[in-house]
Amino acid sequence: MRKLSADEFDQLSIKGKGRSSHLFNSIVNLKVGEALLIEKKDWNRKAGPSTLVRYIEKNHKMKLACASISGEEGAWAIKRIDEENKTIQVINSVKKASDIERLQLKSDLVVFYLGRMAFQKIERIDDSIKAAIVQFWKADPILITELFHEITKSLSDQGHIVIENEKTYIPLRKN
């Protein structure tokens, strides 16, 4: 037994689980940008290598390109390509986080605005926006203004508030 350095470990051809073929191990051990040429004598299965490649992509979370080579019958090329899915997932998770933060700010603004309306009874929209910017000073003022206009329009459309002459108030309900 001996210790291996990181470089020595990277040079090893790691065998997969179970009875993995040499070809399977070669594909799984490809690094990004490396390619593999499979000749007809190397392939003895009924289905083409693309089925194995799709299986590896699905189960080993790798992105591979597989194509048959023109002019040579029964020869295929497989290349491991950069995992664009990871960057897309990172972008989507950042976008999802920003969407969650935006939604949280919007709900906080609704509660804040309705509290002001219950206390003030009638309120100028500009004064409410200024108060919201002061209250939520960590958030972007432009975003607060945008969300505030979305909130007032939505509340007005639902009949919860009335907007007249740049002022808002809660209407009296008749039972």
TAGIDA-V271746 format. One record per backbone hydrogen bond with DSSP energy under -1.0 kcal/mol. NH is the residue of the N-H (numbers start at 0). CO is the residue of the C=O. If there is no record, write none. Layout:
nh/co
NH/CO
NH/CO
This chain:
nh/co
8/4
9/5
10/6
19/17
24/20
25/21
26/22
27/23
28/24
29/26
32/79
33/30
35/77
37/75
41/38
50/47
52/48
53/49
54/50
55/51
56/52
57/53
58/54
59/55
64/78
66/76
68/74
74/71
75/37
76/66
77/35
78/64
79/33
80/62
83/81
87/83
88/84
89/85
90/86
91/87
92/88
93/89
94/90
95/91
96/92
97/93
98/94
99/95
100/96
101/97
102/98
103/99
104/100
105/101
106/102
107/103
108/104
109/105
110/106
111/107
112/108
113/109
114/110
115/111
116/112
117/113
118/114
119/115
120/116
121/119
122/167
124/165
127/123
128/124
129/125
130/126
131/127
132/128
133/129
134/130
135/131
138/135
143/139
144/140
145/141
146/142
147/143
148/144
149/145
150/146
151/147
152/148
153/149
154/150
155/151
156/152
157/153
159/154
160/154
161/168
163/166
166/163
167/122
168/161
